[in-house]
Amino acid sequence: MKKILVTGGSGYIGSHTIVDLIQNGYDVVSIDNLSRSNPQIMERVEKITGKKIKHYQVDLCNYDETFAVFQENPDIAGIIHFAAYKAVGESVEKPLMYFENNLISLINLLKCVSEFKTPYFVFSSSCTVYGSPDSIPVTEETIPKPAESPYGYTKQMGEQILSETYKSLDGSAILLRYFNPAGAHPSGLIGELPIGRPQNLVPAITQTAIGKLPDMKVHGDDYDTRDGSCIRDYIHVCDLAHAHTLALNYLVDKRNLSHCEVFNLGTGEGITVLEAIKAFEKVSGRKLNYDIGPRRPGDVVAIYANNDKAKTFLGWEPKMKLEDMMRTAWQWELNVQKDEALFSNQPTDLN
Ligand code: WQD
């Protein structure tokens, strides 16, 4: 049973990926400094999988502490690296904090990979590396544009660091470019836990619907799209999680064609903001309290994925539809409200 180190294991995508890895026969060790995630989540992951998970509350920016985790687990066969700050707006206000946290953590990990000859590395990247594409859907060959934020630059730089480093490192890496993750695990035990006011669309919808937010704004309906609102490719977090397991299998089975490969993870379908809201209203039976606000600076008008490469080479087939994303996101929001006491220690603002 190969042991996989998941960094950011208590986070939204990290926790769902640990569930998928375990259910597909991998052993998992998790690292998370819990600065932006909730310690309850790992207990929930253990409840879903029925497995105890070794968890290290370690900051990857501390090289010695990170090295010690590898020393204690010399049999780590692969790494899935999620741990990073990812609030676009915050990255504009605090660029140095983003460059330091997101890049130093990656470099420390790679120094350990080099020391311990860890063979496989899967990196959590983002469609944000494409910037505002000239044509859609975007393929992995679409030339990235200048990033729209320091956060986006940390993903572009992370990809460059990996592709250059893996030219000389033993082993192989995969860069997974996520489109817009949404939804929650069907058990209703884990899901997205935004810190402070949610920036992302789906948690903004569910928190407005449940009354945590008095209302929400649609950031512009005067774009050149079918209904005037922006287009995105929403991908269910469970489909996204499974893609990580398939990416590891691809490396373990030595099917990879080079030492560093890129894959888009999106459904290939573009959905407008207003269509997403309508889908939520349909599955929840609730009328959403929103109105049209001004455009949000930095927003891309439209982007969605060409996902043929992941389908062909990873054998990945996203199964969940927009309605599934909204239904599971809503169920999770209702559960968080019920367990408010449990999540009362949730950080309330970004540190
Ligand atoms: C989607 C659409 C908003 C909130 C971000 C990150 C990206 C990746 C995915 C990490 C946009 C609109 C939103 C609201 C709205 N994250 N919206 N009202 O900006 O596409 O991508 O998340 O990798 O890096 O940038 O996602 O959910 O913020 O916005 O109208 O209250 O919903 O304007 O058109 P985005 P988002």
Residues whose N, C-alpha, C, O or C-beta is under 5 A from the ligand:
A	BS01	WQD	K86 V88 S126 T128 F179 N180 Q199 N200 L201 V202 A204 M216 K217 V218 H219 C230 R232 V273 R296 D299
